[in-house]
Amino acid sequence: MEPTIFDLILNKEIPADIVFENDDVLGFKDVNPQAPIHVLFIPKVRIATHNDLDASNIDYMSKIHLAINEYAAQIGEAANGYRIVMNCNENGQQTVFHIHMHFLAGRKMEWPPG
């Protein structure tokens, strides 16, 4: 399987502005931010899409959510609120096939998203 850009970041083969890391999850700033705070949270194992989640890897979703909670509290955004976005496949606008969650904060989010 061809490595994704996220695999290269995980392997420290290309730089990223890492803002969160634990044994299972990595969080780094999005290079094309859509909010004042825009961080991508990825599991440290490759799961291509949301459709590829199953009983053997579903715990990574919980670990990502807990990482986001910890990060939001650390940066003082937990009480203000934030948006979490996850895309799946072409119509969902997924461009990197390694599941990830977008953490967006630092301003009031619009609805519908714009």
MOPAC internal coordinates of N, CA, C and O (Angstrom, degrees):
PM7 1SCF
backbone

  N    0.0000 0     0.00 0     0.00 0    0    0    0
  C    1.4429 1     0.00 0     0.00 0    1    0    0
  C    1.5288 1   109.40 1     0.00 0    2    1    0
  O    1.2310 1   120.86 1   -50.42 1    3    2    1
  N    1.2986 1   115.97 1   129.58 1    3    2    1
  C    1.4673 1   122.55 1   179.16 1    5    3    2
  C    1.5300 1   110.23 1   -63.78 1    6    5    3
  O    1.2310 1   119.51 1   -45.66 1    7    6    5
  N    1.3320 1   118.54 1   134.34 1    7    6    5
  C    1.4609 1   119.53 1   178.99 1    9    7    6
  C    1.5310 1   111.51 1   -67.95 1   10    9    7
  O    1.2310 1   120.83 1   -37.42 1   11   10    9
  N    1.3227 1   116.01 1   142.58 1   11   10    9
  C    1.4597 1   120.78 1   174.15 1   13   11   10
  C    1.5238 1   108.65 1   -88.22 1   14   13   11
  O    1.2310 1   120.76 1    -9.00 1   15   14   13
  N    1.3112 1   116.15 1   171.00 1   15   14   13
  C    1.4642 1   119.80 1   175.77 1   17   15   14
  C    1.5295 1   110.13 1   -60.30 1   18   17   15
  O    1.2310 1   120.25 1   148.08 1   19   18   17
  N    1.3385 1   117.13 1   -31.92 1   19   18   17
  C    1.4633 1   119.76 1   178.72 1   21   19   18
  C    1.5242 1   111.16 1   -69.60 1   22   21   19
  O    1.2310 1   120.08 1   144.45 1   23   22   21
  N    1.3256 1   117.45 1   -35.55 1   23   22   21
  C    1.4691 1   119.91 1   175.02 1   25   23   22
  C    1.5229 1   109.92 1   -62.17 1   26   25   23
  O    1.2310 1   120.71 1   139.01 1   27   26   25
  N    1.3227 1   116.24 1   -40.99 1   27   26   25
  C    1.4636 1   120.31 1   179.77 1   29   27   26
  C    1.5225 1   110.92 1   -65.35 1   30   29   27
  O    1.2310 1   120.45 1   142.64 1   31   30   29
  N    1.3227 1   116.74 1   -37.36 1   31   30   29
  C    1.4705 1   120.30 1   176.21 1   33   31   30
  C    1.5222 1   110.08 1   -66.96 1   34   33   31
  O    1.2310 1   119.99 1   134.57 1   35   34   33
  N    1.3340 1   117.62 1   -45.43 1   35   34   33
  C    1.4632 1   121.12 1   178.81 1   37   35   34
  C    1.5211 1   112.02 1   -58.57 1   38   37   35
  O    1.2310 1   120.70 1   141.68 1   39   38   37
  N    1.3222 1   116.27 1   -38.32 1   39   38   37
  C    1.4647 1   121.54 1  -178.82 1   41   39   38
  C    1.5199 1   112.77 1   -85.15 1   42   41   39
  O    1.2310 1   120.67 1  -174.95 1   43   42   41
  N    1.3425 1   116.33 1     5.05 1   43   42   41
  C    1.4785 1   122.62 1   179.27 1   45   43   42
  C    1.5322 1   111.81 1    60.36 1   46   45   43
  O    1.2310 1   120.71 1  -151.37 1   47   46   45
  N    1.3437 1   116.25 1    28.63 1   47   46   45
  C    1.4653 1   121.13 1   177.67 1   49   47   46
  C    1.5182 1   111.53 1   -85.26 1   50   49   47
  O    1.2310 1   120.25 1   157.19 1   51   50   49
  N    1.3233 1   117.14 1   -22.81 1   51   50   49
  C    1.4607 1   121.95 1   171.71 1   53   51   50
  C    1.5169 1   107.35 1  -134.09 1   54   53   51
  O    1.2310 1   120.43 1   -29.32 1   55   54   53
  N    1.3410 1   116.79 1   150.68 1   55   54   53
  C    1.4623 1   119.15 1  -176.13 1   57   55   54
  C    1.5247 1   112.31 1   -77.07 1   58   57   55
  O    1.2310 1   121.60 1   -24.90 1   59   58   57
  N    1.3105 1   114.55 1   155.10 1   59   58   57
  C    1.4582 1   122.98 1   173.00 1   61   59   58
  C    1.5232 1   107.00 1  -150.35 1   62   61   59
  O    1.2310 1   120.92 1   -25.78 1   63   62   61
  N    1.3164 1   115.84 1   154.22 1   63   62   61
  C    1.4600 1   121.30 1   177.40 1   65   63   62
  C    1.5282 1   107.29 1   -87.53 1   66   65   63
  O    1.2310 1   121.26 1   -93.24 1   67   66   65
  N    1.3267 1   115.20 1    86.76 1   67   66   65
  C    1.4673 1   122.16 1  -175.20 1   69   67   66
  C    1.5236 1   109.30 1   -78.53 1   70   69   67
  O    1.2310 1   121.26 1   -52.47 1   71   70   69
  N    1.3456 1   115.19 1   127.53 1   71   70   69
  C    1.4642 1   120.55 1  -179.06 1   73   71   70
  C    1.5183 1   112.57 1  -117.24 1   74   73   71
  O    1.2310 1   120.37 1   169.93 1   75   74   73
  N    1.3418 1   116.90 1   -10.07 1   75   74   73
  C    1.4599 1   121.02 1   179.46 1   77   75   74
  C    1.5228 1   108.57 1  -152.47 1   78   77   75
  O    1.2310 1   121.33 1   -41.06 1   79   78   77
  N    1.3417 1   115.06 1   138.94 1   79   78   77
  C    1.4646 1   118.90 1   174.32 1   81   79   78
  C    1.5174 1   109.33 1  -157.08 1   82   81   79
  O    1.2310 1   121.70 1   -43.59 1   83   82   81
  N    1.3232 1   114.35 1   136.41 1   83   82   81
  C    1.4567 1   121.08 1   168.74 1   85   83   82
  C    1.5283 1   107.06 1  -138.88 1   86   85   83
  O    1.2310 1   119.71 1    13.12 1   87   86   85
  N    1.3069 1   118.16 1  -166.88 1   87   86   85
  C    1.4661 1   120.54 1  -175.76 1   89   87   86
  C    1.5313 1   113.66 1   -64.08 1   90   89   87
  O    1.2310 1   120.14 1   154.47 1   91   90   89
  N    1.3281 1   117.33 1   -25.53 1   91   90   89
  C    1.4574 1   121.03 1  -171.90 1   93   91   90
  C    1.5173 1   115.99 1  -117.44 1   94   93   91
  O    1.2310 1   120.31 1   161.56 1   95   94   93
  N    1.3332 1   117.01 1   -18.44 1   95   94   93
  C    1.4640 1   121.19 1  -170.28 1   97   95   94
  C    1.5245 1   110.16 1  -134.77 1   98   97   95
  O    1.2310 1   121.42 1   -36.13 1   99   98   97
  N    1.3413 1   114.89 1   143.87 1   99   98   97
  C    1.4592 1   121.78 1   174.46 1  101   99   98
  C    1.5249 1   107.91 1  -123.49 1  102  101   99
  O    1.2310 1   120.43 1   -43.43 1  103  102  101
  N    1.3202 1   116.77 1   136.57 1  103  102  101
  C    1.4602 1   122.27 1   176.04 1  105  103  102
  C    1.5110 1   109.37 1  -123.39 1  106  105  103
  O    1.2310 1   120.54 1   -49.88 1  107  106  105
  N    1.3318 1   116.57 1   130.12 1  107  106  105
  C    1.4597 1   120.91 1  -179.47 1  109  107  106
  C    1.5205 1   109.94 1  -144.00 1  110  109  107
  O    1.2310 1   121.09 1   -26.30 1  111  110  109
  N    1.3307 1   115.52 1   153.70 1  111  110  109
  C    1.4589 1   121.28 1  -177.13 1  113  111  110
  C    1.5231 1   110.26 1   -66.98 1  114  113  111
  O    1.2310 1   121.41 1   -41.74 1  115  114  113
  N    1.3301 1   114.91 1   138.26 1  115  114  113
  C    1.4602 1   121.54 1   176.02 1  117  115  114
  C    1.5266 1   108.39 1   -70.81 1  118  117  115
  O    1.2310 1   120.20 1   -42.73 1  119  118  117
  N    1.3259 1   117.22 1   137.27 1  119  118  117
  C    1.4665 1   120.66 1  -179.26 1  121  119  118
  C    1.5264 1   111.89 1   -76.07 1  122  121  119
  O    1.2310 1   120.02 1   166.57 1  123  122  121
  N    1.3265 1   117.56 1   -13.43 1  123  122  121
  C    1.4608 1   122.60 1   177.41 1  125  123  122
  C    1.5332 1   108.20 1  -127.72 1  126  125  123
  O    1.2310 1   120.15 1  -109.22 1  127  126  125
  N    1.3460 1   117.31 1    70.78 1  127  126  125
  C    1.4626 1   119.83 1  -171.07 1  129  127  126
  C    1.5223 1   113.23 1   -65.44 1  130  129  127
  O    1.2310 1   121.67 1   -39.15 1  131  130  129
  N    1.3325 1   114.40 1   140.85 1  131  130  129
  C    1.4529 1   122.54 1   178.23 1  133  131  130
  C    1.5329 1   111.50 1  -106.43 1  134  133  131
  O    1.2310 1   120.52 1  -175.85 1  135  134  133
  N    1.3138 1   116.61 1     4.15 1  135  134  133
  C    1.4617 1   123.64 1   178.38 1  137  135  134
  C    1.5256 1   107.21 1  -155.75 1  138  137  135
  O    1.2310 1   120.10 1   -16.08 1  139  138  137
  N    1.3349 1   117.42 1   163.92 1  139  138  137
  C    1.4673 1   118.67 1   178.37 1  141  139  138
  C    1.5322 1   113.05 1   -53.95 1  142  141  139
  O    1.2310 1   120.41 1   144.98 1  143  142  141
  N    1.3190 1   116.82 1   -35.02 1  143  142  141
  C    1.4685 1   121.82 1   174.81 1  145  143  142
  C    1.5191 1   106.47 1  -120.64 1  146  145  143
  O    1.2310 1   120.55 1   -63.53 1  147  146  145
  N    1.3228 1   116.55 1   116.47 1  147  146  145
  C    1.4677 1   121.36 1  -179.81 1  149  147  146
  C    1.5173 1   107.39 1  -139.68 1  150  149  147
  O    1.2310 1   121.49 1   -74.33 1  151  150  149
  N    1.3264 1   114.76 1   105.67 1  151  150  149
  C    1.4636 1   121.56 1  -176.21 1  153  151  150
  C    1.5253 1   108.58 1  -121.19 1  154  153  151
  O    1.2310 1   120.58 1   -41.38 1  155  154  153
  N    1.3170 1   116.50 1   138.62 1  155  154  153
  C    1.4605 1   122.65 1   174.28 1  157  155  154
  C    1.5219 1   108.52 1   -97.97 1  158  157  155
  O    1.2310 1   120.84 1   -49.89 1  159  158  157
  N    1.3188 1   116.00 1   130.11 1  159  158  157
  C    1.4634 1   122.07 1   176.90 1  161  159  158
  C    1.5163 1   108.06 1  -111.59 1  162  161  159
  O    1.2310 1   120.84 1   -55.10 1  163  162  161
  N    1.3345 1   116.01 1   124.90 1  163  162  161
  C    1.4661 1   121.29 1  -177.64 1  165  163  162
  C    1.5280 1   110.39 1  -128.04 1  166  165  163
  O    1.2310 1   120.57 1   -30.83 1  167  166  165
  N    1.3280 1   116.52 1   149.17 1  167  166  165
  C    1.4632 1   118.30 1   171.95 1  169  167  166
  C    1.5273 1   108.78 1   -75.64 1  170  169  167
  O    1.2310 1   120.70 1   -25.27 1  171  170  169
  N    1.3037 1   116.26 1   154.73 1  171  170  169
  C    1.4623 1   120.36 1   179.43 1  173  171  170
  C    1.5291 1   112.60 1   -82.96 1  174  173  171
  O    1.2310 1   120.77 1  -166.47 1  175  174  173
  N    1.3032 1   116.14 1    13.53 1  175  174  173
  C    1.4687 1   122.08 1   171.09 1  177  175  174
  C    1.5217 1   106.58 1  -125.55 1  178  177  175
  O    1.2310 1   120.44 1   -29.61 1  179  178  177
  N    1.3206 1   116.77 1   150.39 1  179  178  177
  C    1.4613 1   120.27 1  -179.41 1  181  179  178
  C    1.5128 1   110.38 1   -82.89 1  182  181  179
  O    1.2310 1   121.28 1   -61.09 1  183  182  181
  N    1.3008 1   115.16 1   118.91 1  183  182  181
  C    1.4570 1   124.37 1   168.71 1  185  183  182
  C    1.5199 1   102.86 1  -125.97 1  186  185  183
  O    1.2310 1   119.36 1   -64.30 1  187  186  185
  N    1.3075 1   118.83 1   115.70 1  187  186  185
  C    1.4635 1   121.60 1  -168.54 1  189  187  186
  C    1.5268 1   113.38 1   -64.24 1  190  189  187
  O    1.2310 1   119.72 1   127.33 1  191  190  189
  N    1.3224 1   118.14 1   -52.67 1  191  190  189
  C    1.4565 1   120.65 1  -176.17 1  193  191  190
  C    1.5220 1   110.13 1  -138.93 1  194  193  191
  O    1.2310 1   120.93 1    -9.23 1  195  194  193
  N    1.3045 1   115.83 1   170.77 1  195  194  193
  C    1.4575 1   121.00 1   175.56 1  197  195  194
  C    1.5215 1   110.49 1   -58.26 1  198  197  195
  O    1.2310 1   120.34 1   147.46 1  199  198  197
  N    1.3286 1   116.95 1   -32.54 1  199  198  197
  C    1.4651 1   121.80 1   178.77 1  201  199  198
  C    1.5254 1   113.04 1   -65.17 1  202  201  199
  O    1.2310 1   120.26 1   161.75 1  203  202  201
  N    1.3202 1   117.11 1   -18.25 1  203  202  201
  C    1.4624 1   121.46 1  -178.37 1  205  203  202
  C    1.5244 1   113.01 1   -91.48 1  206  205  203
  O    1.2310 1   120.34 1  -177.57 1  207  206  205
  N    1.3204 1   116.96 1     2.43 1  207  206  205
  C    1.4607 1   119.49 1   175.59 1  209  207  206
  C    1.5208 1   109.43 1   -73.55 1  210  209  207
  O    1.2310 1   121.16 1   -40.61 1  211  210  209
  N    1.3335 1   115.38 1   139.39 1  211  210  209
  C    1.4575 1   121.03 1   177.44 1  213  211  210
  C    1.5258 1   108.17 1  -152.95 1  214  213  211
  O    1.2310 1   120.54 1     6.34 1  215  214  213
  N    1.3102 1   116.56 1  -173.66 1  215  214  213
  C    1.4613 1   120.89 1  -176.11 1  217  215  214
  C    1.5317 1   112.57 1   -59.89 1  218  217  215
  O    1.2310 1   120.12 1   153.40 1  219  218  217
  N    1.3300 1   117.37 1   -26.60 1  219  218  217
  C    1.4650 1   119.69 1  -176.71 1  221  219  218
  C    1.5307 1   113.23 1   -79.40 1  222  221  219
  O    1.2310 1   119.67 1   162.36 1  223  222  221
  N    1.3398 1   118.24 1   -17.64 1  223  222  221
  C    1.4675 1   119.10 1  -174.72 1  225  223  222
  C    1.5313 1   114.12 1  -133.68 1  226  225  223
  O    1.2310 1   119.77 1  -178.85 1  227  226  225
  N    1.3223 1   118.04 1     1.15 1  227  226  225
  C    1.4666 1   120.82 1  -175.48 1  229  227  226
  C    1.5219 1   112.61 1   -61.28 1  230  229  227
  O    1.2310 1   119.67 1   154.55 1  231  230  229
  N    1.3117 1   118.23 1   -25.45 1  231  230  229
  C    1.4676 1   120.36 1   179.70 1  233  231  230
  C    1.5224 1   112.14 1   -59.35 1  234  233  231
  O    1.2310 1   120.02 1   154.83 1  235  234  233
  N    1.3253 1   117.57 1   -25.17 1  235  234  233
  C    1.4679 1   119.71 1   178.94 1  237  235  234
  C    1.5218 1   111.82 1   -64.62 1  238  237  235
  O    1.2310 1   119.84 1   149.97 1  239  238  237
  N    1.3211 1   117.90 1   -30.03 1  239  238  237
  C    1.4645 1   119.57 1   177.38 1  241  239  238
  C    1.5246 1   110.30 1   -65.56 1  242  241  239
  O    1.2310 1   120.64 1   137.87 1  243  242  241
  N    1.3250 1   116.38 1   -42.13 1  243  242  241
  C    1.4667 1   119.81 1   176.80 1  245  243  242
  C    1.5190 1   110.45 1   -63.38 1  246  245  243
  O    1.2310 1   120.65 1   139.15 1  247  246  245
  N    1.3177 1   116.37 1   -40.85 1  247  246  245
  C    1.4619 1   120.44 1  -178.91 1  249  247  246
  C    1.5239 1   111.35 1   -65.01 1  250  249  247
  O    1.2310 1   120.38 1   143.35 1  251  250  249
  N    1.3286 1   116.89 1   -36.65 1  251  250  249
  C    1.4699 1   120.07 1   176.86 1  253  251  250
  C    1.5303 1   109.49 1   -66.58 1  254  253  251
  O    1.2310 1   119.98 1   134.53 1  255  254  253
  N    1.3223 1   117.65 1   -45.47 1  255  254  253
  C    1.4650 1   120.27 1   179.48 1  257  255  254
  C    1.5251 1   111.39 1   -60.26 1  258  257  255
  O    1.2310 1   120.05 1   137.00 1  259  258  257
  N    1.3239 1   117.51 1   -43.00 1  259  258  257
  C    1.4618 1   120.22 1   178.58 1  261  259  258
  C    1.5261 1   111.10 1   -65.56 1  262  261  259
  O    1.2310 1   120.19 1   142.82 1  263  262  261
  N    1.3351 1   117.24 1   -37.18 1  263  262  261
  C    1.4659 1   120.81 1   177.06 1  265  263  262
  C    1.5276 1   110.38 1   -63.21 1  266  265  263
  O    1.2310 1   120.71 1   137.69 1  267  266  265
  N    1.3247 1   116.24 1   -42.31 1  267  266  265
  C    1.4649 1   120.08 1   178.20 1  269  267  266
  C    1.5218 1   110.30 1   -62.78 1  270  269  267
  O    1.2310 1   119.75 1   136.29 1  271  270  269
  N    1.3324 1   118.08 1   -43.71 1  271  270  269
  C    1.4657 1   120.57 1   177.46 1  273  271  270
  C    1.5202 1   111.12 1   -57.80 1  274  273  271
  O    1.2310 1   120.63 1   134.18 1  275  274  273
  N    1.3218 1   116.41 1   -45.82 1  275  274  273
  C    1.4636 1   120.96 1  -179.80 1  277  275  274
  C    1.5265 1   110.62 1   -62.46 1  278  277  275
  O    1.2310 1   120.45 1   133.61 1  279  278  277
  N    1.3196 1   116.74 1   -46.39 1  279  278  277
  C    1.4663 1   120.94 1  -178.99 1  281  279  278
  C    1.5358 1   110.79 1   -63.87 1  282  281  279
  O    1.2310 1   120.20 1   134.54 1  283  282  281
  N    1.3282 1   117.23 1   -45.46 1  283  282  281
  C    1.4698 1   120.33 1   179.95 1  285  283  282
  C    1.5243 1   110.93 1   -58.16 1  286  285  283
  O    1.2310 1   120.15 1   139.01 1  287  286  285
  N    1.3164 1   117.33 1   -40.99 1  287  286  285
  C    1.4640 1   121.09 1   177.59 1  289  287  286
  C    1.5280 1   110.96 1   -66.79 1  290  289  287
  O    1.2310 1   120.50 1   137.51 1  291  290  289
  N    1.3293 1   116.64 1   -42.49 1  291  290  289
  C    1.4699 1   121.07 1  -179.08 1  293  291  290
  C    1.5237 1   112.05 1   -59.58 1  294  293  291
  O    1.2310 1   120.41 1   140.38 1  295  294  293
  N    1.3296 1   116.82 1   -39.62 1  295  294  293
  C    1.4686 1   119.31 1  -175.96 1  297  295  294
  C    1.5234 1   112.82 1   -94.30 1  298  297  295
  O    1.2310 1   119.93 1  -176.61 1  299  298  297
  N    1.3361 1   117.75 1     3.39 1  299  298  297
  C    1.4510 1   121.50 1   176.15 1  301  299  298
  C    1.5170 1   115.21 1    78.92 1  302  301  299
  O    1.2310 1   119.70 1  -157.65 1  303  302  301
  N    1.3235 1   118.18 1    22.35 1  303  302  301
  C    1.4635 1   121.21 1  -179.26 1  305  303  302
  C    1.5273 1   113.47 1  -105.56 1  306  305  303
  O    1.2310 1   119.50 1   174.93 1  307  306  305
  N    1.3280 1   118.56 1    -5.07 1  307  306  305
  C    1.4628 1   120.52 1  -176.55 1  309  307  306
  C    1.5260 1   111.44 1   -59.11 1  310  309  307
  O    1.2310 1   120.06 1   133.70 1  311  310  309
  N    1.3166 1   117.49 1   -46.30 1  311  310  309
  C    1.4667 1   120.34 1  -178.11 1  313  311  310
  C    1.5233 1   112.18 1   -73.60 1  314  313  311
  O    1.2310 1   120.20 1   149.06 1  315  314  313
  N    1.3262 1   117.23 1   -30.94 1  315  314  313
  C    1.4644 1   120.72 1  -179.88 1  317  315  314
  C    1.5197 1   112.08 1   -70.32 1  318  317  315
  O    1.2310 1   121.10 1   144.06 1  319  318  317
  N    1.3114 1   115.50 1   -35.94 1  319  318  317
  C    1.4611 1   121.12 1  -177.59 1  321  319  318
  C    1.5079 1   111.46 1   105.16 1  322  321  319
  O    1.2310 1   121.59 1   -18.12 1  323  322  321
  N    1.3092 1   114.56 1   161.88 1  323  322  321
  C    1.4605 1   121.81 1  -176.81 1  325  323  322
  C    1.5132 1   108.74 1  -162.07 1  326  325  323
  O    1.2310 1   121.20 1    -7.95 1  327  326  325
  N    1.3136 1   115.31 1   172.05 1  327  326  325
  C    1.4596 1   121.31 1   177.89 1  329  327  326
  C    1.5225 1   108.06 1  -118.69 1  330  329  327
  O    1.2310 1   121.05 1   -39.14 1  331  330  329
  N    1.3393 1   115.59 1   140.86 1  331  330  329
  C    1.4632 1   122.46 1   173.32 1  333  331  330
  C    1.5251 1   106.48 1  -118.42 1  334  333  331
  O    1.2310 1   120.89 1   -51.37 1  335  334  333
  N    1.3279 1   115.91 1   128.63 1  335  334  333
  C    1.4669 1   121.23 1  -178.56 1  337  335  334
  C    1.5174 1   108.90 1  -127.32 1  338  337  335
  O    1.2310 1   121.21 1   -41.66 1  339  338  337
  N    1.3334 1   115.29 1   138.34 1  339  338  337
  C    1.4607 1   120.83 1   175.20 1  341  339  338
  C    1.5269 1   107.68 1  -134.51 1  342  341  339
  O    1.2310 1   120.24 1   -53.10 1  343  342  341
  N    1.3050 1   117.14 1   126.90 1  343  342  341
  C    1.4588 1   122.73 1  -178.96 1  345  343  342
  C    1.5280 1   109.70 1  -103.47 1  346  345  343
  O    1.2310 1   120.78 1   -28.15 1  347  346  345
  N    1.3405 1   116.11 1   151.85 1  347  346  345
  C    1.4584 1   120.43 1   179.18 1  349  347  346
  C    1.5240 1   110.63 1  -138.23 1  350  349  347
  O    1.2310 1   121.50 1   -61.27 1  351  350  349
  N    1.3082 1   114.74 1   118.73 1  351  350  349
  C    1.4649 1   123.80 1   175.58 1  353  351  350
  C    1.5293 1   113.13 1    61.66 1  354  353  351
  O    1.2310 1   121.06 1     5.97 1  355  354  353
  N    1.3166 1   115.57 1  -174.03 1  355  354  353
  C    1.4661 1   122.19 1  -168.75 1  357  355  354
  C    1.5313 1   113.55 1   -58.70 1  358  357  355
  O    1.2310 1   119.81 1   127.64 1  359  358  357
  N    1.3223 1   117.96 1   -52.36 1  359  358  357
  C    1.4630 1   119.38 1  -178.01 1  361  359  358
  C    1.5164 1   112.90 1   -68.56 1  362  361  359
  O    1.2310 1   120.35 1   159.09 1  363  362  361
  N    1.3157 1   116.93 1   -20.91 1  363  362  361
  C    1.4623 1   121.75 1   175.54 1  365  363  362
  C    1.5112 1   112.70 1   -86.94 1  366  365  363
  O    1.2310 1   120.47 1  -179.06 1  367  366  365
  N    1.3356 1   116.71 1     0.94 1  367  366  365
  C    1.4668 1   123.57 1   178.91 1  369  367  366
  C    1.5238 1   114.06 1    69.61 1  370  369  367
  O    1.2310 1   120.10 1  -152.50 1  371  370  369
  N    1.3341 1   117.41 1    27.50 1  371  370  369
  C    1.4630 1   119.98 1   174.49 1  373  371  370
  C    1.5150 1   108.21 1   -75.07 1  374  373  371
  O    1.2310 1   120.33 1   -53.58 1  375  374  373
  N    1.3291 1   116.97 1   126.42 1  375  374  373
  C    1.4661 1   120.87 1  -178.56 1  377  375  374
  C    1.5247 1   112.86 1  -113.15 1  378  377  375
  O    1.2310 1   120.15 1   159.22 1  379  378  377
  N    1.3292 1   117.31 1   -20.78 1  379  378  377
  C    1.4619 1   121.11 1   175.87 1  381  379  378
  C    1.5252 1   106.44 1  -118.88 1  382  381  379
  O    1.2310 1   120.76 1   -56.51 1  383  382  381
  N    1.3199 1   116.16 1   123.49 1  383  382  381
  C    1.4593 1   120.59 1  -173.92 1  385  383  382
  C    1.5258 1   111.76 1   -91.82 1  386  385  383
  O    1.2310 1   122.94 1  -114.06 1  387  386  385
  N    1.3166 1   111.98 1    65.94 1  387  386  385
  C    1.4640 1   126.77 1   173.32 1  389  387  386
  C    1.5257 1   102.14 1  -149.83 1  390  389  387
  O    1.2310 1   119.62 1   -67.85 1  391  390  389
  N    1.3344 1   118.34 1   112.15 1  391  390  389
  C    1.4542 1   118.59 1  -171.84 1  393  391  390
  C    1.5202 1   110.83 1   -52.01 1  394  393  391
  O    1.2310 1   121.71 1   -34.82 1  395  394  393
  N    1.3172 1   114.34 1   145.18 1  395  394  393
  C    1.4502 1   120.92 1  -179.93 1  397  395  394
  C    1.5167 1   109.30 1  -159.16 1  398  397  395
  O    1.2310 1   121.45 1   -25.22 1  399  398  397
  N    1.3105 1   114.83 1   154.78 1  399  398  397
  C    1.4515 1   121.62 1   175.88 1  401  399  398
  C    1.5182 1   108.50 1  -116.90 1  402  401  399
  O    1.2310 1   121.63 1   -44.13 1  403  402  401
  N    1.3106 1   114.49 1   135.87 1  403  402  401
  C    1.4555 1   121.88 1   174.65 1  405  403  402
  C    1.5227 1   107.53 1   -90.29 1  406  405  403
  O    1.2310 1   120.64 1   -55.75 1  407  406  405
  N    1.3215 1   116.38 1   124.25 1  407  406  405
  C    1.4596 1   123.09 1   174.52 1  409  407  406
  C    1.5194 1   106.50 1  -103.68 1  410  409  407
  O    1.2310 1   120.56 1   -62.98 1  411  410  409
  N    1.3327 1   116.53 1   117.02 1  411  410  409
  C    1.4673 1   122.05 1  -177.75 1  413  411  410
  C    1.5109 1   109.39 1  -119.46 1  414  413  411
  O    1.2310 1   120.51 1   -51.11 1  415  414  413
  N    1.3244 1   116.62 1   128.89 1  415  414  413
  C    1.4605 1   120.96 1  -177.10 1  417  415  414
  C    1.5205 1   109.45 1  -155.86 1  418  417  415
  O    1.2310 1   121.71 1    -1.05 1  419  418  417
  N    1.3244 1   114.32 1   178.95 1  419  418  417
  C    1.4630 1   119.93 1   175.81 1  421  419  418
  C    1.5164 1   113.65 1    95.83 1  422  421  419
  O    1.2310 1   119.98 1   179.30 1  423  422  421
  N    1.3265 1   117.64 1    -0.70 1  423  422  421
  C    1.4666 1   122.58 1   175.34 1  425  423  422
  C    1.5218 1   108.00 1  -160.94 1  426  425  423
  O    1.2310 1   120.75 1   -13.85 1  427  426  425
  N    1.3134 1   116.17 1   166.15 1  427  426  425
  C    1.4558 1   120.22 1   175.66 1  429  427  426
  C    1.5310 1   107.36 1   -73.13 1  430  429  427
  O    1.2310 1   120.89 1   -50.26 1  431  430  429
  N    1.3186 1   115.89 1   129.74 1  431  430  429
  C    1.4625 1   120.86 1  -179.90 1  433  431  430
  C    1.5212 1   110.11 1   -81.53 1  434  433  431
  O    1.2310 1   120.96 1   -37.26 1  435  434  433
  N    1.3032 1   115.78 1   142.74 1  435  434  433
  C    1.4657 1   121.74 1   178.68 1  437  435  434
  C    1.5175 1   110.41 1   -85.51 1  438  437  435
  O    1.2310 1   121.11 1   -27.33 1  439  438  437
  N    1.3468 1   115.49 1   152.67 1  439  438  437
  C    1.4564 1   119.69 1   170.53 1  441  439  438
  C    1.5040 1   108.69 1  -138.17 1  442  441  439
  O    1.2310 1   118.95 1   -54.63 1  443  442  441
  N    1.2891 1   119.61 1   125.37 1  443  442  441
  C    1.4542 1   123.74 1     2.18 1  445  443  442
  C    1.5200 1   110.77 1   -69.52 1  446  445  443
  O    1.2310 1   120.61 1   -21.60 1  447  446  445
  N    1.3468 1   116.45 1   158.40 1  447  446  445
  C    1.4779 1   120.05 1  -179.22 1  449  447  446
  C    1.5152 1   110.54 1   -53.76 1  450  449  447
  O    1.2310 1   120.94 1   -39.28 1  451  450  449
  N    1.2935 1   115.81 1   140.72 1  451  450  449
  C    1.4598 1   119.16 1  -179.69 1  453  451  450
  C    1.4877 1   113.18 1  -139.99 1  454  453  451
  O    1.2310 1   120.10 1   180.00 1  455  454  453

